[in-house]
Amino acid sequence: MNKEVLKKIFSGLGTVALLFNSIVAPLTVYSQEDVSVLTEESVLTDEITPTPVESPSPTPEEEVMPSPSPEPEPTIEVTPTPVDEVTLTPTEEVTPTLEEETVSPTPEPTTDTNTSAEGDNSEEVIENPTEPTPTVEPVETEEGSLTAVILEETLAESVSEFDFEVIEEGSATLVTDKPDYAPTDTVVIFGSGFTPDQEYTLEITSETGNFKFSDTVTSDESGSLFYSYQLDGTFRPLYLIEALNSDGEVVASVTFTDDSPASLPFSDSFGSVNSTTVTNWDEQNPAEILTGSGEDSPRAGSPTQQFAKIGDNGWIRRTINASGFQSLQLKYYWKGDSDAENNDFGRVEYCSGATCTSFPGGNLLASHVLNNTSWSSEQTVNLPASLNNSSFRIRFRTESSSSDEFFRVDDVSVTGSVLTQPDLTITKTNDVSGSAFVNVPFTWTLTVTNNGDASATFSNEDIIQDNLPSSGANYSPTSDITVITSGGVTGSIDCDIVSDDDLDCDDNSGGSTVVIPSGGSFSVSITVTPTSVGTLINPRSGGSNKCQVDPDTNESESNEGNNNCSDSVTVSHNIVQNPTLPQVCGVDIALVIDSSGSIEGGELTQIKNAFLGFVSALLPATPTQFSVTEFDTTASVTQSFTSNTTAINNAINAASSG
């Protein structure tokens, strides 16, 4: 039975009920036993509000409104009764028009008038109290539809229809910018997957010395965080970083290692105390320091009872600083496990650099089958020459098929001989004490000396590069400059001044190899003629200009910091001073005074003062003689030659004009 048929039945029944109540005594209509009775007030309201009915299954109920006549049929407003977890959507609402006169209908027996095809709806029949019969004006029937959405009983946290983004703290991670650091490095910490804009406590701890550091950090809007931590210089092999939420729960963690390079000679017998960590070594568990009985018995002859015990996929790693050493050797003792098979191994490896973390297959130093249950003899491994005079890492690692198969290591040492290296130095000097004159030549001399313990060998390589001043001077010679060697230097050193005023000395002439033994030296000199006033600065400024021995650093030296040279010369004009006359040099000077009146009195005074100055300058310091002569129309000698200063001055002062 479809909805249209039901509507017509409801409408007809409602019309009959109204007519019947208008003619006969009011009848009381009872609803089903489990349906609440509604009063007239609830029927005559503009919008009918149904009474909720508790039911284990959703059963929307309909309310039937009376209509005064069958034609046209009034529209019945159906407002379903909401039941727990039932949502009903009415489509059209029809309100009957009532007159002021009211009636009290007589109750009628309960009558079932609706049975839906699905059997999930029941009709609610209204019991009307005895009141005046209302006059009802019919309203045109309007089509409508009823829509209901039924939800199952569902826990709120399991509702999937809502698009909530849930970030669980269990997904948070911490990483560091590298796995291993020097004791004075800065550790950069990155975090992701944290709850956005939340405060966390960052704890950095180490079992070594019970170290602990903490600080608060706040994640950004994307749930990320950033922190940098400066290590304090104290060696602690292993650090743990933990991020704690406000409840003190650890939501993310990461570890990093701190390494303190061991200098040569290096040895480690692993102390005298059992430890869950291998002191002073980086490690990946399982690894520990141990001594015991049975297979864990100590090695006879070891200076201590303890040794390193490494489980499956575990390793211990140590950084070695071999600066100044060569001919390196690694020595150790090892022992396997009774549970090991032929495919269980103890690996000994190396990598280059103080912070290297990759151990390529080609860096395998030794491999031991772990089914050996006795301590081995001392193992000696000659380390590659590439590790001489450098920092590197050695690693002992277990590669087995079971967690109860161990690689035991004891009395590890790295030794080497002191590296003999050349130590080249260079000096540049001038022979004018730093001061020269324009157009007056001087000499610049460069001297190279090997103060090291080994020879320096140059083969098709530059020995000296000197970028001379490019202005203010001329240089000679410019090719085949003489080189003076001493101390056993062999080979031919060719020095030339090439383009841009660069002095270049190398071993390319004739393809000769130049060997400068310990204590050997050579020197090269060039003539410099200044052309202008100023300072000749060597090497000239700018760019990669240099004055250096072994400019391409082809030689490995014990001291690379003394390979440079420099020198400066100040250039000025050469000013010639008047010579100083010796006292043995005397002259005879005749002073002649014009007394004819042709000169004025002032001019005569100037002449007298000049003559007096001559006398003062030469007498009595020199064996000079003066005479004084006056002339008018005739000349007369007023003072003959004499060295008597007083007589000469009197004769000068006595002269008169006119």
KASUL-V774757 format. One record per run of one state. SS is the DSSP state (A for helix, B for strand, O for the rest). FROM is the first residue (numbers start at 1). LEN is the number of residues. If there is no record, write none. Layout:
BEGIN
SS:FROM:LEN
SS:FROM:LEN
END
This chain:
BEGIN
O:1:2
A:3:21
O:24:3
B:27:2
O:29:11
A:40:4
O:44:17
B:61:3
O:64:22
B:86:5
O:91:6
B:97:2
O:99:4
B:103:1
O:104:3
B:107:1
O:108:7
B:115:1
O:116:6
B:122:3
O:125:7
B:132:1
O:133:3
B:136:2
O:138:8
B:146:5
O:151:5
A:156:3
O:159:10
A:169:3
O:172:1
B:173:4
O:177:3
B:180:3
O:183:3
B:186:7
O:193:6
B:199:8
O:207:1
A:208:3
B:211:8
O:219:6
B:225:6
O:231:7
B:238:7
O:245:5
B:250:10
O:260:2
B:262:2
O:264:2
B:266:3
O:269:6
B:275:1
O:276:6
B:282:3
O:285:2
B:287:4
O:291:3
A:294:3
O:297:10
B:307:4
O:311:4
B:315:7
O:322:3
B:325:11
O:336:9
B:345:8
O:353:8
A:361:3
B:364:6
O:370:9
B:379:4
O:383:2
A:385:3
O:388:3
B:391:9
O:400:7
B:407:12
O:419:3
B:422:1
O:423:1
B:424:7
O:431:4
B:435:3
O:438:3
B:441:10
O:451:5
B:456:3
O:459:3
B:462:6
O:468:5
B:473:4
O:477:6
B:483:4
O:487:3
B:490:1
O:491:3
B:494:5
O:499:3
B:502:5
O:507:2
A:509:3
O:512:2
B:514:3
O:517:4
B:521:10
O:531:3
B:534:5
O:539:8
B:547:3
O:550:7
B:557:1
O:558:2
A:560:3
O:563:1
B:564:1
O:565:2
B:567:6
O:573:15
B:588:7
O:595:6
A:601:18
O:619:6
B:625:7
O:632:3
B:635:8
O:643:2
A:645:10
O:655:4
END
